[in-house]
Amino acid sequence: MTATIEKALLIAGIGMVGIFVFMALFYLLILALDRFLPYKEEEVTDALSEDSITNEEA
């Protein structure tokens, strides 16, 4: 192989490793954010629930 092809393969290999390292760090960041800031479902308060309608009629 020529020196140019070897250099191109080296640069491509470094780029591929860099992408995988970035993706791994990004995944770990997502896991950390999910652990420290968990999703909390909000309770829906219905303005016209059955209890309020029956209380008003009585």
C-alpha positions in Angstrom: 0.0 0.0 0.0 1.1 3.5 -0.6 1.7 6.0 2.2 -1.3 8.0 1.1 -3.7 5.1 1.5 -2.2 4.2 4.8 -2.6 7.7 6.1 -6.2 7.9 4.8 -7.1 4.6 6.6 -5.5 5.9 9.8 -7.6 9.1 9.6 -10.7 7.1 8.8 -10.0 4.7 11.8 -9.5 7.6 14.2 -12.8 9.2 12.9 -14.7 5.9 13.5 -13.3 5.5 17.0 -14.1 9.1 17.7 -17.7 8.6 16.7 -18.1 5.5 18.9 -16.6 7.3 21.9 -18.9 10.3 21.4 -21.9 8.1 21.1 -21.0 6.2 24.3 -20.5 9.4 26.2 -23.8 10.8 24.9 -25.6 7.6 26.0 -24.1 7.8 29.5 -25.1 11.5 29.7 -28.7 10.5 28.8 -28.7 7.8 31.5 -27.3 10.3 34.1 -29.9 12.9 33.2 -32.7 10.3 33.4 -31.4 9.2 36.9 -31.1 12.8 38.3 -34.2 14.3 36.6 -36.8 11.5 36.4 -40.0 12.0 34.5 -43.0 12.7 36.8 -46.4 12.2 35.3 -48.8 15.0 36.1 -52.3 14.3 37.5 -55.0 15.6 35.2 -57.6 17.6 37.0 -60.8 17.6 35.0 -62.8 20.8 35.4 -66.1 19.0 34.8 -65.6 15.8 36.7 -68.5 13.7 37.7 -68.1 14.7 41.4 -68.4 18.4 40.7 -71.4 17.9 38.5 -73.3 15.8 41.1 -72.4 18.2 43.9 -73.7 21.2 42.0 -77.0 19.4 41.2 -77.7 18.5 44.8 
